[in-house]
Structure formats: structure tokens, C-alpha cells
Amino acid sequence: MERVAKPYFCPFCGGTNLLADEPMEIQAEEELWIIYHWICEDCGEYFNKVLIIPESGEKPPQKDYWD
Ligand SMILES: [Zn+2]
């Protein structure tokens, strides 16, 4: 399952030794959330990226999910 590109570098230290962890899927109302995790081997920081897939398969509405 490679729906989202691996980040090029760690947002904390800029290191490139990133380990991908198992993505976690959360079924929300009319949406599927896939949370990808990465762990930086250089600084040990953990970060993630959320991909939201509407169940209808249509393009997601124009709204900011981060607000
Ligand atoms: Zn790092």
C-alpha cells in the first residue's frame, strides 16, 4: 500500500534515515483516514501524515482538515 510518498527528510532534524511504520486506518463518517507513520533514525522523532479518502471516491470537498 503505497498511496502516499515517503518524505524526503525528517522535519525535525533534516535526516534522511526514515523508517516507515505500519499505516493505521480509521473509518470515519463517510471518510477513510489513513495515518502513515515515520520514525527518524537520526533524532528518534516520530511524525505522521494523514490521507483522507472519501467513501464516495469523489474528490474531497475544499476544506482545510488541519484547522
Ligand atoms: Zn530526525
N, CA, C, O and the ligand as a Tripos MOL2 file, in Angstrom:
@<TRIPOS>MOLECULE
protein
  269   267    68     0     0
PROTEIN
NO_CHARGES

@<TRIPOS>ATOM
      1 N           0.8480   -1.1900    0.0000 N.3       1 MET1
      2 CA          0.0000    0.0000    0.0000 C.3       1 MET1
      3 C           0.8850    1.2410    0.0000 C.2       1 MET1
      4 O           1.4300    1.6230    1.0360 O.2       1 MET1
      5 N           1.0210    1.8510   -1.1340 N.am      2 GLU2
      6 CA          1.9300    2.9990   -1.2570 C.3       2 GLU2
      7 C           1.1680    4.1680   -1.8440 C.2       2 GLU2
      8 O           1.4420    4.6130   -2.9590 O.2       2 GLU2
      9 N           0.1930    4.6650   -1.0650 N.am      3 ARG3
     10 CA         -0.6490    5.7440   -1.5700 C.3       3 ARG3
     11 C          -0.0060    7.1010   -1.3560 C.2       3 ARG3
     12 O          -0.3300    8.0650   -2.0500 O.2       3 ARG3
     13 N           0.8870    7.1780   -0.4150 N.am      4 VAL4
     14 CA          1.4800    8.4650   -0.1030 C.3       4 VAL4
     15 C           2.9950    8.3410   -0.2070 C.2       4 VAL4
     16 O           3.5850    7.3370    0.1920 O.2       4 VAL4
     17 N           3.6010    9.3730   -0.7450 N.am      5 ALA5
     18 CA          5.0490    9.3390   -0.9450 C.3       5 ALA5
     19 C           5.7790    9.4450    0.3840 C.2       5 ALA5
     20 O           5.3640   10.1670    1.2910 O.2       5 ALA5
     21 N           6.8560    8.7210    0.4700 N.am      6 LYS6
     22 CA          7.7020    8.8190    1.6550 C.3       6 LYS6
     23 C           8.3220   10.2060    1.6990 C.2       6 LYS6
     24 O           8.7690   10.7240    0.6750 O.2       6 LYS6
     25 N           8.3510   10.8070    2.8790 N.am      7 PRO7
     26 CA          9.0040   12.1220    2.9640 C.3       7 PRO7
     27 C          10.4900   11.9950    2.6500 C.2       7 PRO7
     28 O          11.1050   10.9570    2.8910 O.2       7 PRO7
     29 N          11.0490   13.0590    2.1120 N.am      8 TYR8
     30 CA         12.4520   13.0150    1.7290 C.3       8 TYR8
     31 C          13.3810   13.1190    2.9230 C.2       8 TYR8
     32 O          14.4700   12.5450    2.9420 O.2       8 TYR8
     33 N          12.9240   13.8670    3.9190 N.am      9 PHE9
     34 CA         13.7810   14.0340    5.0960 C.3       9 PHE9
     35 C          12.9320   14.3040    6.3330 C.2       9 PHE9
     36 O          11.7490   14.6310    6.2400 O.2       9 PHE9
     37 N          13.5530   14.1600    7.4660 N.am     10 CYS10
     38 CA         12.8900   14.3860    8.7480 C.3      10 CYS10
     39 C          12.5970   15.8740    8.9310 C.2      10 CYS10
     40 O          13.4880   16.7010    8.7380 O.2      10 CYS10
     41 N          11.3550   16.2330    9.3030 N.am     11 PRO11
     42 CA         11.0270   17.6460    9.5090 C.3      11 PRO11
     43 C          11.6860   18.2240   10.7630 C.2      11 PRO11
     44 O          11.6870   19.4390   10.9560 O.2      11 PRO11
     45 N          12.2390   17.3690   11.6090 N.am     12 PHE12
     46 CA         12.8410   17.8530   12.8570 C.3      12 PHE12
     47 C          14.3370   18.1150   12.7020 C.2      12 PHE12
     48 O          14.8350   19.1560   13.1310 O.2      12 PHE12
     49 N          15.0440   17.1840   12.0960 N.am     13 CYS13
     50 CA         16.4990   17.3360   12.0360 C.3      13 CYS13
     51 C          17.0290   17.3210   10.6040 C.2      13 CYS13
     52 O          18.2160   17.5610   10.3880 O.2      13 CYS13
     53 N          16.1770   17.0470    9.6350 N.am     14 GLY14
     54 CA         16.6270   17.0110    8.2550 C.3      14 GLY14
     55 C          17.2930   15.7050    7.8570 C.2      14 GLY14
     56 O          17.7720   15.5670    6.7320 O.2      14 GLY14
     57 N          17.3260   14.7460    8.7770 N.am     15 GLY15
     58 CA         17.9340   13.4440    8.4820 C.3      15 GLY15
     59 C          17.1270   12.6710    7.4550 C.2      15 GLY15
     60 O          15.9290   12.8970    7.2870 O.2      15 GLY15
     61 N          17.7870   11.7720    6.7820 N.am     16 THR16
     62 CA         17.1090   11.0190    5.7250 C.3      16 THR16
     63 C          16.9620    9.5370    6.0540 C.2      16 THR16
     64 O          16.5040    8.7610    5.2150 O.2      16 THR16
     65 N          17.3380    9.1420    7.2420 N.am     17 ASN17
     66 CA         17.1880    7.7390    7.6380 C.3      17 ASN17
     67 C          15.8260    7.5400    8.2840 C.2      17 ASN17
     68 O          15.6910    7.5180    9.5080 O.2      17 ASN17
     69 N          14.8200    7.3950    7.4270 N.am     18 LEU18
     70 CA         13.4520    7.2970    7.9240 C.3      18 LEU18
     71 C          12.9440    5.8680    7.8210 C.2      18 LEU18
     72 O          13.1290    5.1900    6.8100 O.2      18 LEU18
     73 N          12.3060    5.4360    8.8860 N.am     19 LEU19
     74 CA         11.6950    4.1150    8.9140 C.3      19 LEU19
     75 C          10.1910    4.2710    8.8550 C.2      19 LEU19
     76 O           9.6090    5.0090    9.6500 O.2      19 LEU19
     77 N           9.5530    3.5800    7.9180 N.am     20 ALA20
     78 CA          8.0990    3.6380    7.8290 C.3      20 ALA20
     79 C           7.5040    2.6310    8.8010 C.2      20 ALA20
     80 O           7.9480    1.4850    8.8820 O.2      20 ALA20
     81 N           6.4980    3.0750    9.5300 N.am     21 ASP21
     82 CA          5.7700    2.1850   10.4270 C.3      21 ASP21
     83 C           4.4780    1.7720    9.7280 C.2      21 ASP21
     84 O           4.1160    2.3390    8.6970 O.2      21 ASP21
     85 N           3.7980    0.8040   10.2770 N.am     22 GLU22
     86 CA          2.5430    0.3430    9.6850 C.3      22 GLU22
     87 C           1.5150    1.4700    9.6460 C.2      22 GLU22
     88 O           1.2780    2.1130   10.6690 O.2      22 GLU22
     89 N           0.9030    1.7230    8.4980 N.am     23 PRO23
     90 CA         -0.1630    2.7290    8.4690 C.3      23 PRO23
     91 C          -1.3740    2.2560    9.2640 C.2      23 PRO23
     92 O          -1.6660    1.0630    9.3410 O.2      23 PRO23
     93 N          -2.0610    3.2130    9.8440 N.am     24 MET24
     94 CA         -3.2390    2.8850   10.6190 C.3      24 MET24
     95 C          -4.4580    3.4410    9.9000 C.2      24 MET24
     96 O          -4.4650    4.6010    9.4900 O.2      24 MET24
     97 N          -5.4810    2.6240    9.7470 N.am     25 GLU25
     98 CA         -6.6890    3.0770    9.0780 C.3      25 GLU25
     99 C          -7.7870    3.3380   10.0880 C.2      25 GLU25
    100 O          -8.0410    2.5230   10.9740 O.2      25 GLU25
    101 N          -8.4350    4.4840    9.9450 N.am     26 ILE26
    102 CA         -9.5490    4.8320   10.8190 C.3      26 ILE26
    103 C         -10.7580    5.1040    9.9400 C.2      26 ILE26
    104 O         -10.7250    5.9800    9.0760 O.2      26 ILE26
    105 N         -11.8170    4.3540   10.1640 N.am     27 GLN27
    106 CA        -13.0400    4.5810    9.4080 C.3      27 GLN27
    107 C         -13.8560    5.6620   10.0810 C.2      27 GLN27
    108 O         -14.4250    5.4460   11.1510 O.2      27 GLN27
    109 N         -13.9130    6.8280    9.4560 N.am     28 ALA28
    110 CA        -14.7230    7.9200    9.9840 C.3      28 ALA28
    111 C         -16.0030    7.9940    9.1750 C.2      28 ALA28
    112 O         -16.1940    7.2480    8.2140 O.2      28 ALA28
    113 N         -16.8600    8.8890    9.5690 N.am     29 GLU29
    114 CA        -18.1230    9.0490    8.8680 C.3      29 GLU29
    115 C         -17.8730    9.4600    7.4270 C.2      29 GLU29
    116 O         -17.3720   10.5550    7.1720 O.2      29 GLU29
    117 N         -18.2130    8.6040    6.4950 N.am     30 GLU30
    118 CA        -18.0930    8.8770    5.0600 C.3      30 GLU30
    119 C         -16.6670    9.1180    4.5890 C.2      30 GLU30
    120 O         -16.4410    9.5460    3.4570 O.2      30 GLU30
    121 N         -15.7130    8.8410    5.4580 N.am     31 GLU31
    122 CA        -14.3210    9.0300    5.0650 C.3      31 GLU31
    123 C         -13.4640    7.9270    5.6550 C.2      31 GLU31
    124 O         -13.7540    7.3920    6.7250 O.2      31 GLU31
    125 N         -12.4140    7.6020    4.9410 N.am     32 LEU32
    126 CA        -11.4240    6.6830    5.4720 C.3      32 LEU32
    127 C         -10.1530    7.4840    5.7060 C.2      32 LEU32
    128 O          -9.6270    8.1320    4.8000 O.2      32 LEU32
    129 N          -9.6790    7.4230    6.9250 N.am     33 TRP33
    130 CA         -8.4420    8.1230    7.2600 C.3      33 TRP33
    131 C          -7.3250    7.1020    7.3140 C.2      33 TRP33
    132 O          -7.4150    6.0950    8.0170 O.2      33 TRP33
    133 N          -6.2730    7.3740    6.5660 N.am     34 ILE34
    134 CA         -5.0950    6.5130    6.6370 C.3      34 ILE34
    135 C          -3.9580    7.3380    7.2130 C.2      34 ILE34
    136 O          -3.5530    8.3510    6.6430 O.2      34 ILE34
    137 N          -3.4610    6.8950    8.3330 N.am     35 ILE35
    138 CA         -2.4070    7.6410    9.0180 C.3      35 ILE35
    139 C          -1.0880    6.8980    8.8230 C.2      35 ILE35
    140 O          -0.9090    5.7730    9.2890 O.2      35 ILE35
    141 N          -0.1850    7.5540    8.1290 N.am     36 TYR36
    142 CA          1.1300    6.9800    7.8880 C.3      36 TYR36
    143 C           2.1010    7.4870    8.9350 C.2      36 TYR36
    144 O           2.0940    8.6650    9.2940 O.2      36 TYR36
    145 N           2.9270    6.5940    9.4140 N.am     37 HIS37
    146 CA          3.8900    6.9650   10.4520 C.3      37 HIS37
    147 C           5.3150    6.7890    9.9380 C.2      37 HIS37
    148 O           5.6220    5.8520    9.2010 O.2      37 HIS37
    149 N           6.1560    7.7000   10.3420 N.am     38 TRP38
    150 CA          7.5770    7.5230   10.0880 C.3      38 TRP38
    151 C           8.3600    7.8030   11.3610 C.2      38 TRP38
    152 O           7.9710    8.6250   12.1900 O.2      38 TRP38
    153 N           9.4540    7.1050   11.4880 N.am     39 ILE39
    154 CA         10.3460    7.3300   12.6170 C.3      39 ILE39
    155 C          11.7050    7.6980   12.0510 C.2      39 ILE39
    156 O          12.2220    7.0200   11.1630 O.2      39 ILE39
    157 N          12.2830    8.7810   12.5690 N.am     40 CYS40
    158 CA         13.5940    9.2110   12.1130 C.3      40 CYS40
    159 C          14.6650    8.4800   12.9220 C.2      40 CYS40
    160 O          14.6730    8.5250   14.1520 O.2      40 CYS40
    161 N          15.5550    7.8150   12.2140 N.am     41 GLU41
    162 CA         16.6140    7.0880   12.9140 C.3      41 GLU41
    163 C          17.7030    8.0230   13.4190 C.2      41 GLU41
    164 O          18.4960    7.6490   14.2830 O.2      41 GLU41
    165 N          17.7430    9.2300   12.8860 N.am     42 ASP42
    166 CA         18.8010   10.1590   13.2800 C.3      42 ASP42
    167 C          18.5050   10.8280   14.6210 C.2      42 ASP42
    168 O          19.3720   10.9020   15.4910 O.2      42 ASP42
    169 N          17.2570   11.3200   14.7830 N.am     43 CYS43
    170 CA         16.9460   12.0450   16.0160 C.3      43 CYS43
    171 C          15.8950   11.3210   16.8470 C.2      43 CYS43
    172 O          15.6140   11.7260   17.9750 O.2      43 CYS43
    173 N          15.3060   10.2480   16.3000 N.am     44 GLY44
    174 CA         14.3360    9.4790   17.0640 C.3      44 GLY44
    175 C          12.9470   10.0840   17.0860 C.2      44 GLY44
    176 O          12.0550    9.5640   17.7560 O.2      44 GLY44
    177 N          12.7520   11.1830   16.3570 N.am     45 GLU45
    178 CA         11.4260   11.8040   16.3370 C.3      45 GLU45
    179 C          10.4710   10.9640   15.4970 C.2      45 GLU45
    180 O          10.8710   10.2210   14.6010 O.2      45 GLU45
    181 N           9.2180   11.1140   15.8210 N.am     46 TYR46
    182 CA          8.1500   10.3430   15.2220 C.3      46 TYR46
    183 C           7.1910   11.3380   14.5900 C.2      46 TYR46
    184 O           6.7870   12.3030   15.2380 O.2      46 TYR46
    185 N           6.8310   11.1250   13.3640 N.am     47 PHE47
    186 CA          5.8910   12.0520   12.7480 C.3      47 PHE47
    187 C           4.9730   11.2800   11.8230 C.2      47 PHE47
    188 O           5.2520   10.1320   11.4770 O.2      47 PHE47
    189 N           3.8780   11.9080   11.4210 N.am     48 ASN48
    190 CA          2.9310   11.1880   10.5920 C.3      48 ASN48
    191 C           2.2580   12.1080    9.5980 C.2      48 ASN48
    192 O           2.3740   13.3320    9.6620 O.2      48 ASN48
    193 N           1.5580   11.4830    8.6840 N.am     49 LYS49
    194 CA          0.8510   12.2080    7.6520 C.3      49 LYS49
    195 C          -0.4970   11.5270    7.4610 C.2      49 LYS49
    196 O          -0.5820   10.3010    7.3910 O.2      49 LYS49
    197 N          -1.5450   12.3330    7.3780 N.am     50 VAL50
    198 CA         -2.8860   11.7720    7.2820 C.3      50 VAL50
    199 C          -3.3970   11.9150    5.8590 C.2      50 VAL50
    200 O          -3.3500   12.9980    5.2760 O.2      50 VAL50
    201 N          -3.8800   10.8230    5.3120 N.am     51 LEU51
    202 CA         -4.5010   10.8380    3.9970 C.3      51 LEU51
    203 C          -5.9800   10.5450    4.1860 C.2      51 LEU51
    204 O          -6.3400    9.5540    4.8210 O.2      51 LEU51
    205 N          -6.8360   11.3940    3.6440 N.am     52 ILE52
    206 CA         -8.2700   11.2350    3.8370 C.3      52 ILE52
    207 C          -8.9200   10.8540    2.5110 C.2      52 ILE52
    208 O          -8.8010   11.5700    1.5170 O.2      52 ILE52
    209 N          -9.6020    9.7250    2.5160 N.am     53 ILE53
    210 CA        -10.2480    9.2330    1.3070 C.3      53 ILE53
    211 C         -11.7580    9.2170    1.5200 C.2      53 ILE53
    212 O         -12.2510    8.4800    2.3740 O.2      53 ILE53
    213 N         -12.4970   10.0190    0.7560 N.am     54 PRO54
    214 CA        -13.9620    9.9950    0.9000 C.3      54 PRO54
    215 C         -14.5010    8.6560    0.4320 C.2      54 PRO54
    216 O         -14.0070    8.0910   -0.5440 O.2      54 PRO54
    217 N         -15.5040    8.1500    1.1160 N.am     55 GLU55
    218 CA        -16.0380    6.8470    0.7780 C.3      55 GLU55
    219 C         -16.6610    6.8280   -0.5990 C.2      55 GLU55
    220 O         -16.6850    5.7930   -1.2650 O.2      55 GLU55
    221 N         -17.1660    7.9750   -1.0280 N.am     56 SER56
    222 CA        -17.8040    8.0490   -2.3300 C.3      56 SER56
    223 C         -16.7880    7.8920   -3.4530 C.2      56 SER56
    224 O         -17.1540    7.6090   -4.5940 O.2      56 SER56
    225 N         -15.5090    8.0770   -3.1290 N.am     57 GLY57
    226 CA        -14.4820    8.0130   -4.1470 C.3      57 GLY57
    227 C         -14.3530    9.3160   -4.9140 C.2      57 GLY57
    228 O         -13.5160    9.4450   -5.8070 O.2      57 GLY57
    229 N         -15.1900   10.2790   -4.5570 N.am     58 GLU58
    230 CA        -15.1110   11.5800   -5.2130 C.3      58 GLU58
    231 C         -14.0210   12.4180   -4.5700 C.2      58 GLU58
    232 O         -13.4880   12.0920   -3.5100 O.2      58 GLU58
    233 N         -13.7170   13.4980   -5.2480 N.am     59 LYS59
    234 CA        -12.7250   14.4070   -4.7040 C.3      59 LYS59
    235 C         -13.2080   14.9780   -3.3840 C.2      59 LYS59
    236 O         -14.3850   15.3090   -3.2450 O.2      59 LYS59
    237 N         -12.3150   15.0960   -2.4150 N.am     60 PRO60
    238 CA        -12.7270   15.6580   -1.1300 C.3      60 PRO60
    239 C         -13.1510   17.1150   -1.2950 C.2      60 PRO60
    240 O         -12.6190   17.8270   -2.1470 O.2      60 PRO60
    241 N         -14.1150   17.5590   -0.4740 N.am     61 PRO61
    242 CA        -14.5350   18.9630   -0.5430 C.3      61 PRO61
    243 C         -13.3700   19.8750   -0.1730 C.2      61 PRO61
    244 O         -12.4420   19.4800    0.5330 O.2      61 PRO61
    245 N         -13.4490   21.0920   -0.6680 N.am     62 GLN62
    246 CA        -12.3710   22.0470   -0.4020 C.3      62 GLN62
    247 C         -12.4730   22.5620    1.0130 C.2      62 GLN62
    248 O         -13.1640   23.5450    1.2810 O.2      62 GLN62
    249 N         -11.7870   21.9000    1.9090 N.am     63 LYS63
    250 CA        -11.7340   22.4090    3.2680 C.3      63 LYS63
    251 C         -10.4150   22.0080    3.8860 C.2      63 LYS63
    252 O          -9.7760   21.0400    3.4730 O.2      63 LYS63
    253 N         -10.0320   22.7590    4.8640 N.am     64 ASP64
    254 CA         -8.7410   22.5110    5.4840 C.3      64 ASP64
    255 C          -8.8920   21.5490    6.6570 C.2      64 ASP64
    256 O          -9.4770   21.8930    7.6840 O.2      64 ASP64
    257 N          -8.3640   20.3520    6.4960 N.am     65 TYR65
    258 CA         -8.5100   19.3590    7.5360 C.3      65 TYR65
    259 C          -7.6070   19.6240    8.7380 C.2      65 TYR65
    260 O          -7.7560   18.9990    9.7880 O.2      65 TYR65
    261 N          -6.6880   20.5400    8.5770 N.am     66 TRP66
    262 CA         -5.7110   20.7610    9.6510 C.3      66 TRP66
    263 C          -6.1820   21.8320   10.6230 C.2      66 TRP66
    264 O          -5.5630   22.0420   11.6670 O.2      66 TRP66
    265 N          -7.2750   22.5120   10.2850 N.am     67 ASP67
    266 CA         -7.7440   23.5640   11.1830 C.3      67 ASP67
    267 C          -8.4660   22.9750   12.3820 C.2      67 ASP67
    268 O          -8.9310   23.7170   13.2480 O.2      67 ASP67
    269 ZN         15.2070   13.4910   12.6240 Zn       68 ZN68
@<TRIPOS>BOND
     1     1     2 1
     2     2     3 1
     3     3     4 2
     4     3     5 am
     5     5     6 1
     6     6     7 1
     7     7     8 2
     8     7     9 am
     9     9    10 1
    10    10    11 1
    11    11    12 2
    12    11    13 am
    13    13    14 1
    14    14    15 1
    15    15    16 2
    16    15    17 am
    17    17    18 1
    18    18    19 1
    19    19    20 2
    20    19    21 am
    21    21    22 1
    22    22    23 1
    23    23    24 2
    24    23    25 am
    25    25    26 1
    26    26    27 1
    27    27    28 2
    28    27    29 am
    29    29    30 1
    30    30    31 1
    31    31    32 2
    32    31    33 am
    33    33    34 1
    34    34    35 1
    35    35    36 2
    36    35    37 am
    37    37    38 1
    38    38    39 1
    39    39    40 2
    40    39    41 am
    41    41    42 1
    42    42    43 1
    43    43    44 2
    44    43    45 am
    45    45    46 1
    46    46    47 1
    47    47    48 2
    48    47    49 am
    49    49    50 1
    50    50    51 1
    51    51    52 2
    52    51    53 am
    53    53    54 1
    54    54    55 1
    55    55    56 2
    56    55    57 am
    57    57    58 1
    58    58    59 1
    59    59    60 2
    60    59    61 am
    61    61    62 1
    62    62    63 1
    63    63    64 2
    64    63    65 am
    65    65    66 1
    66    66    67 1
    67    67    68 2
    68    67    69 am
    69    69    70 1
    70    70    71 1
    71    71    72 2
    72    71    73 am
    73    73    74 1
    74    74    75 1
    75    75    76 2
    76    75    77 am
    77    77    78 1
    78    78    79 1
    79    79    80 2
    80    79    81 am
    81    81    82 1
    82    82    83 1
    83    83    84 2
    84    83    85 am
    85    85    86 1
    86    86    87 1
    87    87    88 2
    88    87    89 am
    89    89    90 1
    90    90    91 1
    91    91    92 2
    92    91    93 am
    93    93    94 1
    94    94    95 1
    95    95    96 2
    96    95    97 am
    97    97    98 1
    98    98    99 1
    99    99   100 2
   100    99   101 am
   101   101   102 1
   102   102   103 1
   103   103   104 2
   104   103   105 am
   105   105   106 1
   106   106   107 1
   107   107   108 2
   108   107   109 am
   109   109   110 1
   110   110   111 1
   111   111   112 2
   112   111   113 am
   113   113   114 1
   114   114   115 1
   115   115   116 2
   116   115   117 am
   117   117   118 1
   118   118   119 1
   119   119   120 2
   120   119   121 am
   121   121   122 1
   122   122   123 1
   123   123   124 2
   124   123   125 am
   125   125   126 1
   126   126   127 1
   127   127   128 2
   128   127   129 am
   129   129   130 1
   130   130   131 1
   131   131   132 2
   132   131   133 am
   133   133   134 1
   134   134   135 1
   135   135   136 2
   136   135   137 am
   137   137   138 1
   138   138   139 1
   139   139   140 2
   140   139   141 am
   141   141   142 1
   142   142   143 1
   143   143   144 2
   144   143   145 am
   145   145   146 1
   146   146   147 1
   147   147   148 2
   148   147   149 am
   149   149   150 1
   150   150   151 1
   151   151   152 2
   152   151   153 am
   153   153   154 1
   154   154   155 1
   155   155   156 2
   156   155   157 am
   157   157   158 1
   158   158   159 1
   159   159   160 2
   160   159   161 am
   161   161   162 1
   162   162   163 1
   163   163   164 2
   164   163   165 am
   165   165   166 1
   166   166   167 1
   167   167   168 2
   168   167   169 am
   169   169   170 1
   170   170   171 1
   171   171   172 2
   172   171   173 am
   173   173   174 1
   174   174   175 1
   175   175   176 2
   176   175   177 am
   177   177   178 1
   178   178   179 1
   179   179   180 2
   180   179   181 am
   181   181   182 1
   182   182   183 1
   183   183   184 2
   184   183   185 am
   185   185   186 1
   186   186   187 1
   187   187   188 2
   188   187   189 am
   189   189   190 1
   190   190   191 1
   191   191   192 2
   192   191   193 am
   193   193   194 1
   194   194   195 1
   195   195   196 2
   196   195   197 am
   197   197   198 1
   198   198   199 1
   199   199   200 2
   200   199   201 am
   201   201   202 1
   202   202   203 1
   203   203   204 2
   204   203   205 am
   205   205   206 1
   206   206   207 1
   207   207   208 2
   208   207   209 am
   209   209   210 1
   210   210   211 1
   211   211   212 2
   212   211   213 am
   213   213   214 1
   214   214   215 1
   215   215   216 2
   216   215   217 am
   217   217   218 1
   218   218   219 1
   219   219   220 2
   220   219   221 am
   221   221   222 1
   222   222   223 1
   223   223   224 2
   224   223   225 am
   225   225   226 1
   226   226   227 1
   227   227   228 2
   228   227   229 am
   229   229   230 1
   230   230   231 1
   231   231   232 2
   232   231   233 am
   233   233   234 1
   234   234   235 1
   235   235   236 2
   236   235   237 am
   237   237   238 1
   238   238   239 1
   239   239   240 2
   240   239   241 am
   241   241   242 1
   242   242   243 1
   243   243   244 2
   244   243   245 am
   245   245   246 1
   246   246   247 1
   247   247   248 2
   248   247   249 am
   249   249   250 1
   250   250   251 1
   251   251   252 2
   252   251   253 am
   253   253   254 1
   254   254   255 1
   255   255   256 2
   256   255   257 am
   257   257   258 1
   258   258   259 1
   259   259   260 2
   260   259   261 am
   261   261   262 1
   262   262   263 1
   263   263   264 2
   264   263   265 am
   265   265   266 1
   266   266   267 1
   267   267   268 2
@<TRIPOS>SUBSTRUCTURE
     1 MET1         2 RESIDUE 1 A MET
     2 GLU2         6 RESIDUE 1 A GLU
     3 ARG3        10 RESIDUE 1 A ARG
     4 VAL4        14 RESIDUE 1 A VAL
     5 ALA5        18 RESIDUE 1 A ALA
     6 LYS6        22 RESIDUE 1 A LYS
     7 PRO7        26 RESIDUE 1 A PRO
     8 TYR8        30 RESIDUE 1 A TYR
     9 PHE9        34 RESIDUE 1 A PHE
    10 CYS10       38 RESIDUE 1 A CYS
    11 PRO11       42 RESIDUE 1 A PRO
    12 PHE12       46 RESIDUE 1 A PHE
    13 CYS13       50 RESIDUE 1 A CYS
    14 GLY14       54 RESIDUE 1 A GLY
    15 GLY15       58 RESIDUE 1 A GLY
    16 THR16       62 RESIDUE 1 A THR
    17 ASN17       66 RESIDUE 1 A ASN
    18 LEU18       70 RESIDUE 1 A LEU
    19 LEU19       74 RESIDUE 1 A LEU
    20 ALA20       78 RESIDUE 1 A ALA
    21 ASP21       82 RESIDUE 1 A ASP
    22 GLU22       86 RESIDUE 1 A GLU
    23 PRO23       90 RESIDUE 1 A PRO
    24 MET24       94 RESIDUE 1 A MET
    25 GLU25       98 RESIDUE 1 A GLU
    26 ILE26      102 RESIDUE 1 A ILE
    27 GLN27      106 RESIDUE 1 A GLN
    28 ALA28      110 RESIDUE 1 A ALA
    29 GLU29      114 RESIDUE 1 A GLU
    30 GLU30      118 RESIDUE 1 A GLU
    31 GLU31      122 RESIDUE 1 A GLU
    32 LEU32      126 RESIDUE 1 A LEU
    33 TRP33      130 RESIDUE 1 A TRP
    34 ILE34      134 RESIDUE 1 A ILE
    35 ILE35      138 RESIDUE 1 A ILE
    36 TYR36      142 RESIDUE 1 A TYR
    37 HIS37      146 RESIDUE 1 A HIS
    38 TRP38      150 RESIDUE 1 A TRP
    39 ILE39      154 RESIDUE 1 A ILE
    40 CYS40      158 RESIDUE 1 A CYS
    41 GLU41      162 RESIDUE 1 A GLU
    42 ASP42      166 RESIDUE 1 A ASP
    43 CYS43      170 RESIDUE 1 A CYS
    44 GLY44      174 RESIDUE 1 A GLY
    45 GLU45      178 RESIDUE 1 A GLU
    46 TYR46      182 RESIDUE 1 A TYR
    47 PHE47      186 RESIDUE 1 A PHE
    48 ASN48      190 RESIDUE 1 A ASN
    49 LYS49      194 RESIDUE 1 A LYS
    50 VAL50      198 RESIDUE 1 A VAL
    51 LEU51      202 RESIDUE 1 A LEU
    52 ILE52      206 RESIDUE 1 A ILE
    53 ILE53      210 RESIDUE 1 A ILE
    54 PRO54      214 RESIDUE 1 A PRO
    55 GLU55      218 RESIDUE 1 A GLU
    56 SER56      222 RESIDUE 1 A SER
    57 GLY57      226 RESIDUE 1 A GLY
    58 GLU58      230 RESIDUE 1 A GLU
    59 LYS59      234 RESIDUE 1 A LYS
    60 PRO60      238 RESIDUE 1 A PRO
    61 PRO61      242 RESIDUE 1 A PRO
    62 GLN62      246 RESIDUE 1 A GLN
    63 LYS63      250 RESIDUE 1 A LYS
    64 ASP64      254 RESIDUE 1 A ASP
    65 TYR65      258 RESIDUE 1 A TYR
    66 TRP66      262 RESIDUE 1 A TRP
    67 ASP67      266 RESIDUE 1 A ASP
    68 ZN68       269 GROUP 0 **** ****
